[in-house]
Amino acid sequence: MVDTLTKQQKLVLKQMTNFTCESCHQVFKENELEIHRKIRGVDGGTYIPSNIQILCKSCHKMRDFI
Ligand SMILES: [Zn+2]
């Protein structure tokens, strides 16, 4: 199973949110945003639209601790 996104695919996803973090709703630079999987990769989560969220680095870090 392909479980990675190309740089181009990540860029498109970030552009869809206008480079806005879906958690804190602030605008970030492209390299400050990450693609978060609601169901983690180790639990079988893939990069399908219903499983992903665009988060800034600090929100992403917090998600991983929950
Ligand atoms: Zn954020």
N, CA, C, O and the ligand as a Tripos MOL2 file, in Angstrom:
@<TRIPOS>MOLECULE
protein
  265   263    67     0     0
PROTEIN
NO_CHARGES

@<TRIPOS>ATOM
      1 N           0.8490   -1.1990    0.0000 N.3       1 MET1
      2 CA          0.0000    0.0000    0.0000 C.3       1 MET1
      3 C           0.8870    1.2530    0.0000 C.2       1 MET1
      4 O           1.8360    1.3660    0.7760 O.2       1 MET1
      5 N           0.5560    2.1560   -0.8670 N.am      2 VAL2
      6 CA          1.3100    3.4000   -0.9090 C.3       2 VAL2
      7 C           0.8560    4.2920    0.2450 C.2       2 VAL2
      8 O          -0.3240    4.6160    0.3790 O.2       2 VAL2
      9 N           1.8100    4.6720    1.0570 N.am      3 ASP3
     10 CA          1.4530    5.4040    2.2680 C.3       3 ASP3
     11 C           2.1940    6.7250    2.3670 C.2       3 ASP3
     12 O           2.3880    7.2510    3.4630 O.2       3 ASP3
     13 N           2.6020    7.2530    1.2520 N.am      4 THR4
     14 CA          3.2890    8.5260    1.2680 C.3       4 THR4
     15 C           2.6840    9.4520    0.2270 C.2       4 THR4
     16 O           2.0410    9.0140   -0.7270 O.2       4 THR4
     17 N           2.9030   10.7230    0.4330 N.am      5 LEU5
     18 CA          2.4570   11.7130   -0.5330 C.3       5 LEU5
     19 C           3.6860   12.3520   -1.1530 C.2       5 LEU5
     20 O           4.7200   12.5000   -0.5030 O.2       5 LEU5
     21 N           3.5600   12.7270   -2.4140 N.am      6 THR6
     22 CA          4.6560   13.4530   -3.0360 C.3       6 THR6
     23 C           4.6210   14.8970   -2.5380 C.2       6 THR6
     24 O           3.6170   15.3570   -1.9930 O.2       6 THR6
     25 N           5.7210   15.5930   -2.7310 N.am      7 LYS7
     26 CA          5.7720   17.0010   -2.3590 C.3       7 LYS7
     27 C           4.6460   17.7750   -3.0350 C.2       7 LYS7
     28 O           4.0280   18.6560   -2.4370 O.2       7 LYS7
     29 N           4.3980   17.4330   -4.2750 N.am      8 GLN8
     30 CA          3.3660   18.1220   -5.0430 C.3       8 GLN8
     31 C           1.9830   17.8720   -4.4500 C.2       8 GLN8
     32 O           1.1730   18.7940   -4.3490 O.2       8 GLN8
     33 N           1.7120   16.6380   -4.0610 N.am      9 GLN9
     34 CA          0.4100   16.3160   -3.4640 C.3       9 GLN9
     35 C           0.2180   17.0530   -2.1460 C.2       9 GLN9
     36 O          -0.8720   17.5440   -1.8510 O.2       9 GLN9
     37 N           1.3000   17.1260   -1.3450 N.am     10 LYS10
     38 CA          1.2100   17.8500   -0.0750 C.3      10 LYS10
     39 C           0.9340   19.3190   -0.3120 C.2      10 LYS10
     40 O           0.1360   19.9340    0.3960 O.2      10 LYS10
     41 N           1.5970   19.8810   -1.3110 N.am     11 LEU11
     42 CA          1.4070   21.2870   -1.6210 C.3      11 LEU11
     43 C          -0.0420   21.5670   -2.0150 C.2      11 LEU11
     44 O          -0.6210   22.5700   -1.5990 O.2      11 LEU11
     45 N          -0.6180   20.6830   -2.8130 N.am     12 VAL12
     46 CA         -2.0100   20.8590   -3.2510 C.3      12 VAL12
     47 C          -2.9460   20.8400   -2.0500 C.2      12 VAL12
     48 O          -3.8630   21.6560   -1.9550 O.2      12 VAL12
     49 N          -2.7090   19.8980   -1.1280 N.am     13 LEU13
     50 CA         -3.5570   19.8100    0.0610 C.3      13 LEU13
     51 C          -3.4620   21.0780    0.9000 C.2      13 LEU13
     52 O          -4.4710   21.5730    1.4020 O.2      13 LEU13
     53 N          -2.2650   21.5950    1.0490 N.am     14 LYS14
     54 CA         -2.0710   22.8170    1.8340 C.3      14 LYS14
     55 C          -2.7160   24.0090    1.1430 C.2      14 LYS14
     56 O          -3.2790   24.8890    1.7940 O.2      14 LYS14
     57 N          -2.6290   24.0280   -0.1720 N.am     15 GLN15
     58 CA         -3.2530   25.1230   -0.9160 C.3      15 GLN15
     59 C          -4.7630   25.1090   -0.7520 C.2      15 GLN15
     60 O          -5.4010   26.1620   -0.7550 O.2      15 GLN15
     61 N          -5.3400   23.9170   -0.6090 N.am     16 MET16
     62 CA         -6.7910   23.8080   -0.4620 C.3      16 MET16
     63 C          -7.2890   24.4930    0.8060 C.2      16 MET16
     64 O          -8.4360   24.9360    0.8560 O.2      16 MET16
     65 N          -6.4480   24.5850    1.8230 N.am     17 THR17
     66 CA         -6.8460   25.2800    3.0470 C.3      17 THR17
     67 C          -6.3120   26.7150    3.0530 C.2      17 THR17
     68 O          -6.3870   27.4030    4.0700 O.2      17 THR17
     69 N          -5.7750   27.1600    1.9180 N.am     18 ASN18
     70 CA         -5.1470   28.4900    1.8450 C.3      18 ASN18
     71 C          -4.0450   28.6440    2.8890 C.2      18 ASN18
     72 O          -3.8500   29.7220    3.4510 O.2      18 ASN18
     73 N          -3.3290   27.5480    3.1390 N.am     19 PHE19
     74 CA         -2.2080   27.5360    4.0840 C.3      19 PHE19
     75 C          -2.6590   27.9110    5.4980 C.2      19 PHE19
     76 O          -1.9280   28.5530    6.2530 O.2      19 PHE19
     77 N          -3.8820   27.4920    5.8330 N.am     20 THR20
     78 CA         -4.4230   27.7510    7.1620 C.3      20 THR20
     79 C          -4.4200   26.4600    7.9740 C.2      20 THR20
     80 O          -4.8420   25.4100    7.4890 O.2      20 THR20
     81 N          -3.9450   26.5460    9.2020 N.am     21 CYS21
     82 CA         -3.9950   25.3960   10.0990 C.3      21 CYS21
     83 C          -5.4480   25.1190   10.4580 C.2      21 CYS21
     84 O          -6.1720   26.0380   10.8430 O.2      21 CYS21
     85 N          -5.8860   23.8710   10.3390 N.am     22 GLU22
     86 CA         -7.2830   23.5490   10.6100 C.3      22 GLU22
     87 C          -7.5820   23.4810   12.1010 C.2      22 GLU22
     88 O          -8.7350   23.2960   12.4910 O.2      22 GLU22
     89 N          -6.5650   23.6280   12.9340 N.am     23 SER23
     90 CA         -6.7890   23.5910   14.3730 C.3      23 SER23
     91 C          -6.7860   24.9990   14.9690 C.2      23 SER23
     92 O          -7.7430   25.3820   15.6410 O.2      23 SER23
     93 N          -5.7320   25.7680   14.7330 N.am     24 CYS24
     94 CA         -5.6690   27.1130   15.3250 C.3      24 CYS24
     95 C          -6.1010   28.2040   14.3420 C.2      24 CYS24
     96 O          -6.1860   29.3750   14.7120 O.2      24 CYS24
     97 N          -6.3720   27.8250   13.1020 N.am     25 HIS25
     98 CA         -6.9220   28.7390   12.0900 C.3      25 HIS25
     99 C          -6.0450   29.9450   11.8100 C.2      25 HIS25
    100 O          -6.5410   31.0220   11.4790 O.2      25 HIS25
    101 N          -4.7700   29.7640   11.9410 N.am     26 GLN26
    102 CA         -3.8420   30.8100   11.5550 C.3      26 GLN26
    103 C          -3.1870   30.4260   10.2260 C.2      26 GLN26
    104 O          -3.1170   29.2530    9.8600 O.2      26 GLN26
    105 N          -2.7190   31.4340    9.5310 N.am     27 VAL27
    106 CA         -2.0800   31.1880    8.2400 C.3      27 VAL27
    107 C          -0.5830   30.9990    8.4550 C.2      27 VAL27
    108 O           0.0570   31.7550    9.1870 O.2      27 VAL27
    109 N          -0.0430   29.9810    7.8060 N.am     28 PHE28
    110 CA          1.3740   29.6560    7.9590 C.3      28 PHE28
    111 C           2.0500   29.5860    6.6050 C.2      28 PHE28
    112 O           1.4010   29.5900    5.5590 O.2      28 PHE28
    113 N           3.3690   29.5230    6.6530 N.am     29 LYS29
    114 CA          4.1120   29.2680    5.4270 C.3      29 LYS29
    115 C           4.0020   27.7880    5.0860 C.2      29 LYS29
    116 O           3.7240   26.9500    5.9440 O.2      29 LYS29
    117 N           4.2260   27.4960    3.8220 N.am     30 GLU30
    118 CA          4.0730   26.1190    3.3460 C.3      30 GLU30
    119 C           4.8910   25.1420    4.1870 C.2      30 GLU30
    120 O           4.4120   24.0650    4.5430 O.2      30 GLU30
    121 N           6.1270   25.5250    4.5010 N.am     31 ASN31
    122 CA          6.9950   24.5810    5.2110 C.3      31 ASN31
    123 C           6.7090   24.5000    6.7080 C.2      31 ASN31
    124 O           7.3470   23.7280    7.4230 O.2      31 ASN31
    125 N           5.7580   25.2920    7.1800 N.am     32 GLU32
    126 CA          5.3820   25.2120    8.5950 C.3      32 GLU32
    127 C           4.1360   24.3590    8.7990 C.2      32 GLU32
    128 O           3.7140   24.1230    9.9310 O.2      32 GLU32
    129 N           3.5620   23.9070    7.7120 N.am     33 LEU33
    130 CA          2.3540   23.0830    7.7990 C.3      33 LEU33
    131 C           2.6880   21.6220    7.5360 C.2      33 LEU33
    132 O           3.5900   21.3030    6.7620 O.2      33 LEU33
    133 N           1.9410   20.7400    8.1980 N.am     34 GLU34
    134 CA          2.1460   19.3150    8.0100 C.3      34 GLU34
    135 C           0.8070   18.6420    7.7710 C.2      34 GLU34
    136 O          -0.2450   19.1520    8.1570 O.2      34 GLU34
    137 N           0.8680   17.4960    7.1340 N.am     35 ILE35
    138 CA         -0.3430   16.7230    6.8830 C.3      35 ILE35
    139 C          -0.5280   15.7500    8.0350 C.2      35 ILE35
    140 O           0.3020   14.8700    8.2650 O.2      35 ILE35
    141 N          -1.6280   15.9220    8.7520 N.am     36 HIS36
    142 CA         -1.8960   15.0540    9.8940 C.3      36 HIS36
    143 C          -2.9170   13.9960    9.4920 C.2      36 HIS36
    144 O          -3.9230   14.2970    8.8500 O.2      36 HIS36
    145 N          -2.6430   12.7510    9.8810 N.am     37 ARG37
    146 CA         -3.6190   11.6880    9.6550 C.3      37 ARG37
    147 C          -4.3710   11.4490   10.9500 C.2      37 ARG37
    148 O          -3.7640   11.1950   11.9900 O.2      37 ARG37
    149 N          -5.6940   11.5310   10.8880 N.am     38 LYS38
    150 CA         -6.5100   11.3370   12.0930 C.3      38 LYS38
    151 C          -6.3070    9.9320   12.6390 C.2      38 LYS38
    152 O          -6.1340    9.7390   13.8430 O.2      38 LYS38
    153 N          -6.3320    8.9610   11.7460 N.am     39 ILE39
    154 CA         -5.9250    7.6050   12.1390 C.3      39 ILE39
    155 C          -4.4720    7.4700   11.7360 C.2      39 ILE39
    156 O          -4.1370    7.6000   10.5590 O.2      39 ILE39
    157 N          -3.6090    7.2120   12.6970 N.am     40 ARG40
    158 CA         -2.1760    7.2110   12.4180 C.3      40 ARG40
    159 C          -1.7770    6.1180   11.4460 C.2      40 ARG40
    160 O          -2.4630    5.1070   11.2960 O.2      40 ARG40
    161 N          -0.6500    6.3490   10.7920 N.am     41 GLY41
    162 CA         -0.1550    5.3890    9.8190 C.3      41 GLY41
    163 C           0.0310    3.9970   10.4080 C.2      41 GLY41
    164 O          -0.2680    2.9920    9.7640 O.2      41 GLY41
    165 N           0.5310    3.9510   11.6480 N.am     42 VAL42
    166 CA          0.7690    2.6420   12.2740 C.3      42 VAL42
    167 C          -0.5350    1.9140   12.5700 C.2      42 VAL42
    168 O          -0.5500    0.6940   12.7330 O.2      42 VAL42
    169 N          -1.6450    2.6820   12.6400 N.am     43 ASP43
    170 CA         -2.9470    2.0530   12.8740 C.3      43 ASP43
    171 C          -3.7180    1.8190   11.5790 C.2      43 ASP43
    172 O          -4.9020    1.4830   11.5980 O.2      43 ASP43
    173 N          -3.0330    2.0010   10.4630 N.am     44 GLY44
    174 CA         -3.6630    1.7260    9.1780 C.3      44 GLY44
    175 C          -4.2600    2.9400    8.4910 C.2      44 GLY44
    176 O          -4.8980    2.8110    7.4460 O.2      44 GLY44
    177 N          -4.0590    4.1300    9.0740 N.am     45 GLY45
    178 CA         -4.6020    5.3330    8.4600 C.3      45 GLY45
    179 C          -3.8400    5.7240    7.2100 C.2      45 GLY45
    180 O          -2.6090    5.7090    7.1920 O.2      45 GLY45
    181 N          -4.5680    6.0720    6.1760 N.am     46 THR46
    182 CA         -3.9280    6.4610    4.9270 C.3      46 THR46
    183 C          -4.2750    7.9100    4.5940 C.2      46 THR46
    184 O          -5.0560    8.5690    5.2810 O.2      46 THR46
    185 N          -3.6600    8.3690    3.5160 N.am     47 TYR47
    186 CA         -3.8490    9.7640    3.1210 C.3      47 TYR47
    187 C          -5.0880    9.9530    2.2510 C.2      47 TYR47
    188 O          -5.0010   10.5010    1.1520 O.2      47 TYR47
    189 N          -6.2310    9.5040    2.7390 N.am     48 ILE48
    190 CA         -7.4630    9.7900    2.0220 C.3      48 ILE48
    191 C          -8.0530   11.0620    2.6220 C.2      48 ILE48
    192 O          -7.8160   11.3540    3.7940 O.2      48 ILE48
    193 N          -8.8200   11.8270    1.8350 N.am     49 PRO49
    194 CA         -9.2880   13.1390    2.3030 C.3      49 PRO49
    195 C          -9.9860   13.1000    3.6560 C.2      49 PRO49
    196 O          -9.8230   14.0240    4.4530 O.2      49 PRO49
    197 N         -10.7620   12.0480    3.9350 N.am     50 SER50
    198 CA        -11.4950   12.0200    5.2020 C.3      50 SER50
    199 C         -10.5900   11.7200    6.3840 C.2      50 SER50
    200 O         -11.0120   11.8390    7.5350 O.2      50 SER50
    201 N          -9.3600   11.3350    6.1140 N.am     51 ASN51
    202 CA         -8.4510   10.9930    7.2120 C.3      51 ASN51
    203 C          -7.3610   12.0390    7.4260 C.2      51 ASN51
    204 O          -6.5270   11.8870    8.3190 O.2      51 ASN51
    205 N          -7.3570   13.0820    6.6290 N.am     52 ILE52
    206 CA         -6.2690   14.0390    6.7820 C.3      52 ILE52
    207 C          -6.7420   15.4040    7.2350 C.2      52 ILE52
    208 O          -7.8900   15.7960    7.0250 O.2      52 ILE52
    209 N          -5.8310   16.1050    7.8560 N.am     53 GLN53
    210 CA         -6.0610   17.4360    8.3720 C.3      53 GLN53
    211 C          -4.7720   18.2170    8.1700 C.2      53 GLN53
    212 O          -3.6820   17.6670    8.3270 O.2      53 GLN53
    213 N          -4.8850   19.4810    7.8260 N.am     54 ILE54
    214 CA         -3.7000   20.3110    7.6680 C.3      54 ILE54
    215 C          -3.4490   21.0270    8.9850 C.2      54 ILE54
    216 O          -4.2820   21.8050    9.4500 O.2      54 ILE54
    217 N          -2.3050   20.7600    9.5760 N.am     55 LEU55
    218 CA         -1.9840   21.3560   10.8720 C.3      55 LEU55
    219 C          -0.6170   22.0270   10.8310 C.2      55 LEU55
    220 O           0.2780   21.6030   10.0990 O.2      55 LEU55
    221 N          -0.4720   23.0820   11.6300 N.am     56 CYS56
    222 CA          0.8470   23.6790   11.7770 C.3      56 CYS56
    223 C           1.6860   22.7600   12.6570 C.2      56 CYS56
    224 O           1.1630   21.8400   13.2870 O.2      56 CYS56
    225 N           2.9690   23.0130   12.6920 N.am     57 LYS57
    226 CA          3.8490   22.0960   13.4210 C.3      57 LYS57
    227 C           3.4880   21.9840   14.8950 C.2      57 LYS57
    228 O           3.5220   20.8900   15.4570 O.2      57 LYS57
    229 N           3.1370   23.1180   15.5380 N.am     58 SER58
    230 CA          2.8600   23.0360   16.9760 C.3      58 SER58
    231 C           1.5400   22.3220   17.2460 C.2      58 SER58
    232 O           1.4510   21.5660   18.2130 O.2      58 SER58
    233 N           0.5030   22.5370   16.4190 N.am     59 CYS59
    234 CA         -0.7550   21.7980   16.6120 C.3      59 CYS59
    235 C          -0.5480   20.3140   16.3330 C.2      59 CYS59
    236 O          -1.1170   19.4650   17.0180 O.2      59 CYS59
    237 N           0.2530   20.0070   15.3440 N.am     60 HIS60
    238 CA          0.5200   18.6190   14.9920 C.3      60 HIS60
    239 C           1.1880   17.8830   16.1540 C.2      60 HIS60
    240 O           0.8610   16.7360   16.4600 O.2      60 HIS60
    241 N           2.1230   18.5730   16.7840 N.am     61 LYS61
    242 CA          2.8130   17.9920   17.9330 C.3      61 LYS61
    243 C           1.8310   17.6720   19.0480 C.2      61 LYS61
    244 O           1.8940   16.6060   19.6600 O.2      61 LYS61
    245 N           0.9110   18.6180   19.3090 N.am     62 MET62
    246 CA         -0.0680   18.4090   20.3710 C.3      62 MET62
    247 C          -0.9780   17.2400   20.0530 C.2      62 MET62
    248 O          -1.3180   16.4570   20.9400 O.2      62 MET62
    249 N          -1.3820   17.1140   18.7760 N.am     63 ARG63
    250 CA         -2.2450   16.0010   18.3770 C.3      63 ARG63
    251 C          -1.5810   14.6670   18.6740 C.2      63 ARG63
    252 O          -2.2340   13.7230   19.1210 O.2      63 ARG63
    253 N          -0.3120   14.5960   18.4290 N.am     64 ASP64
    254 CA          0.3760   13.3240   18.6010 C.3      64 ASP64
    255 C           0.4500   12.8980   20.0530 C.2      64 ASP64
    256 O           0.6870   11.7260   20.3480 O.2      64 ASP64
    257 N           0.2500   13.8380   20.9590 N.am     65 PHE65
    258 CA          0.3140   13.4820   22.3740 C.3      65 PHE65
    259 C          -1.0410   13.0750   22.9350 C.2      65 PHE65
    260 O          -1.1200   12.5140   24.0280 O.2      65 PHE65
    261 N          -2.1140   13.3560   22.1880 N.am     66 ILE66
    262 CA         -3.4490   13.0120   22.6920 C.3      66 ILE66
    263 C          -3.6770   11.5150   22.5730 C.2      66 ILE66
    264 O          -4.7420   11.0220   22.9440 O.2      66 ILE66
    265 ZN         -2.1280   25.2710   14.3700 Zn       67 ZN67
@<TRIPOS>BOND
     1     1     2 1
     2     2     3 1
     3     3     4 2
     4     3     5 am
     5     5     6 1
     6     6     7 1
     7     7     8 2
     8     7     9 am
     9     9    10 1
    10    10    11 1
    11    11    12 2
    12    11    13 am
    13    13    14 1
    14    14    15 1
    15    15    16 2
    16    15    17 am
    17    17    18 1
    18    18    19 1
    19    19    20 2
    20    19    21 am
    21    21    22 1
    22    22    23 1
    23    23    24 2
    24    23    25 am
    25    25    26 1
    26    26    27 1
    27    27    28 2
    28    27    29 am
    29    29    30 1
    30    30    31 1
    31    31    32 2
    32    31    33 am
    33    33    34 1
    34    34    35 1
    35    35    36 2
    36    35    37 am
    37    37    38 1
    38    38    39 1
    39    39    40 2
    40    39    41 am
    41    41    42 1
    42    42    43 1
    43    43    44 2
    44    43    45 am
    45    45    46 1
    46    46    47 1
    47    47    48 2
    48    47    49 am
    49    49    50 1
    50    50    51 1
    51    51    52 2
    52    51    53 am
    53    53    54 1
    54    54    55 1
    55    55    56 2
    56    55    57 am
    57    57    58 1
    58    58    59 1
    59    59    60 2
    60    59    61 am
    61    61    62 1
    62    62    63 1
    63    63    64 2
    64    63    65 am
    65    65    66 1
    66    66    67 1
    67    67    68 2
    68    67    69 am
    69    69    70 1
    70    70    71 1
    71    71    72 2
    72    71    73 am
    73    73    74 1
    74    74    75 1
    75    75    76 2
    76    75    77 am
    77    77    78 1
    78    78    79 1
    79    79    80 2
    80    79    81 am
    81    81    82 1
    82    82    83 1
    83    83    84 2
    84    83    85 am
    85    85    86 1
    86    86    87 1
    87    87    88 2
    88    87    89 am
    89    89    90 1
    90    90    91 1
    91    91    92 2
    92    91    93 am
    93    93    94 1
    94    94    95 1
    95    95    96 2
    96    95    97 am
    97    97    98 1
    98    98    99 1
    99    99   100 2
   100    99   101 am
   101   101   102 1
   102   102   103 1
   103   103   104 2
   104   103   105 am
   105   105   106 1
   106   106   107 1
   107   107   108 2
   108   107   109 am
   109   109   110 1
   110   110   111 1
   111   111   112 2
   112   111   113 am
   113   113   114 1
   114   114   115 1
   115   115   116 2
   116   115   117 am
   117   117   118 1
   118   118   119 1
   119   119   120 2
   120   119   121 am
   121   121   122 1
   122   122   123 1
   123   123   124 2
   124   123   125 am
   125   125   126 1
   126   126   127 1
   127   127   128 2
   128   127   129 am
   129   129   130 1
   130   130   131 1
   131   131   132 2
   132   131   133 am
   133   133   134 1
   134   134   135 1
   135   135   136 2
   136   135   137 am
   137   137   138 1
   138   138   139 1
   139   139   140 2
   140   139   141 am
   141   141   142 1
   142   142   143 1
   143   143   144 2
   144   143   145 am
   145   145   146 1
   146   146   147 1
   147   147   148 2
   148   147   149 am
   149   149   150 1
   150   150   151 1
   151   151   152 2
   152   151   153 am
   153   153   154 1
   154   154   155 1
   155   155   156 2
   156   155   157 am
   157   157   158 1
   158   158   159 1
   159   159   160 2
   160   159   161 am
   161   161   162 1
   162   162   163 1
   163   163   164 2
   164   163   165 am
   165   165   166 1
   166   166   167 1
   167   167   168 2
   168   167   169 am
   169   169   170 1
   170   170   171 1
   171   171   172 2
   172   171   173 am
   173   173   174 1
   174   174   175 1
   175   175   176 2
   176   175   177 am
   177   177   178 1
   178   178   179 1
   179   179   180 2
   180   179   181 am
   181   181   182 1
   182   182   183 1
   183   183   184 2
   184   183   185 am
   185   185   186 1
   186   186   187 1
   187   187   188 2
   188   187   189 am
   189   189   190 1
   190   190   191 1
   191   191   192 2
   192   191   193 am
   193   193   194 1
   194   194   195 1
   195   195   196 2
   196   195   197 am
   197   197   198 1
   198   198   199 1
   199   199   200 2
   200   199   201 am
   201   201   202 1
   202   202   203 1
   203   203   204 2
   204   203   205 am
   205   205   206 1
   206   206   207 1
   207   207   208 2
   208   207   209 am
   209   209   210 1
   210   210   211 1
   211   211   212 2
   212   211   213 am
   213   213   214 1
   214   214   215 1
   215   215   216 2
   216   215   217 am
   217   217   218 1
   218   218   219 1
   219   219   220 2
   220   219   221 am
   221   221   222 1
   222   222   223 1
   223   223   224 2
   224   223   225 am
   225   225   226 1
   226   226   227 1
   227   227   228 2
   228   227   229 am
   229   229   230 1
   230   230   231 1
   231   231   232 2
   232   231   233 am
   233   233   234 1
   234   234   235 1
   235   235   236 2
   236   235   237 am
   237   237   238 1
   238   238   239 1
   239   239   240 2
   240   239   241 am
   241   241   242 1
   242   242   243 1
   243   243   244 2
   244   243   245 am
   245   245   246 1
   246   246   247 1
   247   247   248 2
   248   247   249 am
   249   249   250 1
   250   250   251 1
   251   251   252 2
   252   251   253 am
   253   253   254 1
   254   254   255 1
   255   255   256 2
   256   255   257 am
   257   257   258 1
   258   258   259 1
   259   259   260 2
   260   259   261 am
   261   261   262 1
   262   262   263 1
   263   263   264 2
@<TRIPOS>SUBSTRUCTURE
     1 MET1         2 RESIDUE 1 A MET
     2 VAL2         6 RESIDUE 1 A VAL
     3 ASP3        10 RESIDUE 1 A ASP
     4 THR4        14 RESIDUE 1 A THR
     5 LEU5        18 RESIDUE 1 A LEU
     6 THR6        22 RESIDUE 1 A THR
     7 LYS7        26 RESIDUE 1 A LYS
     8 GLN8        30 RESIDUE 1 A GLN
     9 GLN9        34 RESIDUE 1 A GLN
    10 LYS10       38 RESIDUE 1 A LYS
    11 LEU11       42 RESIDUE 1 A LEU
    12 VAL12       46 RESIDUE 1 A VAL
    13 LEU13       50 RESIDUE 1 A LEU
    14 LYS14       54 RESIDUE 1 A LYS
    15 GLN15       58 RESIDUE 1 A GLN
    16 MET16       62 RESIDUE 1 A MET
    17 THR17       66 RESIDUE 1 A THR
    18 ASN18       70 RESIDUE 1 A ASN
    19 PHE19       74 RESIDUE 1 A PHE
    20 THR20       78 RESIDUE 1 A THR
    21 CYS21       82 RESIDUE 1 A CYS
    22 GLU22       86 RESIDUE 1 A GLU
    23 SER23       90 RESIDUE 1 A SER
    24 CYS24       94 RESIDUE 1 A CYS
    25 HIS25       98 RESIDUE 1 A HIS
    26 GLN26      102 RESIDUE 1 A GLN
    27 VAL27      106 RESIDUE 1 A VAL
    28 PHE28      110 RESIDUE 1 A PHE
    29 LYS29      114 RESIDUE 1 A LYS
    30 GLU30      118 RESIDUE 1 A GLU
    31 ASN31      122 RESIDUE 1 A ASN
    32 GLU32      126 RESIDUE 1 A GLU
    33 LEU33      130 RESIDUE 1 A LEU
    34 GLU34      134 RESIDUE 1 A GLU
    35 ILE35      138 RESIDUE 1 A ILE
    36 HIS36      142 RESIDUE 1 A HIS
    37 ARG37      146 RESIDUE 1 A ARG
    38 LYS38      150 RESIDUE 1 A LYS
    39 ILE39      154 RESIDUE 1 A ILE
    40 ARG40      158 RESIDUE 1 A ARG
    41 GLY41      162 RESIDUE 1 A GLY
    42 VAL42      166 RESIDUE 1 A VAL
    43 ASP43      170 RESIDUE 1 A ASP
    44 GLY44      174 RESIDUE 1 A GLY
    45 GLY45      178 RESIDUE 1 A GLY
    46 THR46      182 RESIDUE 1 A THR
    47 TYR47      186 RESIDUE 1 A TYR
    48 ILE48      190 RESIDUE 1 A ILE
    49 PRO49      194 RESIDUE 1 A PRO
    50 SER50      198 RESIDUE 1 A SER
    51 ASN51      202 RESIDUE 1 A ASN
    52 ILE52      206 RESIDUE 1 A ILE
    53 GLN53      210 RESIDUE 1 A GLN
    54 ILE54      214 RESIDUE 1 A ILE
    55 LEU55      218 RESIDUE 1 A LEU
    56 CYS56      222 RESIDUE 1 A CYS
    57 LYS57      226 RESIDUE 1 A LYS
    58 SER58      230 RESIDUE 1 A SER
    59 CYS59      234 RESIDUE 1 A CYS
    60 HIS60      238 RESIDUE 1 A HIS
    61 LYS61      242 RESIDUE 1 A LYS
    62 MET62      246 RESIDUE 1 A MET
    63 ARG63      250 RESIDUE 1 A ARG
    64 ASP64      254 RESIDUE 1 A ASP
    65 PHE65      258 RESIDUE 1 A PHE
    66 ILE66      262 RESIDUE 1 A ILE
    67 ZN67       265 GROUP 0 **** ****
